């Protein structure tokens, strides 16, 4: 599945989820990629239930024009590591907060990769941060994406300054 209106552009970001239950975790990230006009492809590909498909995605991503892969996974969270083992592209893991350990197992599974198989990891359920990190990686050689990230950071700064001013004015009464 491609972002609406992105069917003509080659995807730069591949987003894989272990299950459809991971979709709510990445939805804000997908929206961010759309707003940043970054073409992406999203699919379900479980490292356990469909390992051949997962490995195919990882091995073929570069030749298909993908530049960054985001992998959303919970519990054992093997998806990001399996992908990273089969590609030289940057992989960003998004641990989900489901399961008996509320995501701590997923977080540790993703950040504790063996030497030589790194996976960048964002916080629990932080799909938007994964999309922002992917855009930061892409912005190294794409000035249009760089400008959108710069604008986002300026907006965050302005929002923070407004909150600070509001707080300070509440103490002046």
Beta strands, then each sheet from edge to edge (+ up, - down):
strand 1: 13-17
strand 2: 40-44
strand 3: 68-73
strand 4: 90-95
strand 5: 120-122
sheet 1: 2+ 1+ 3+ 4+ 5+
end
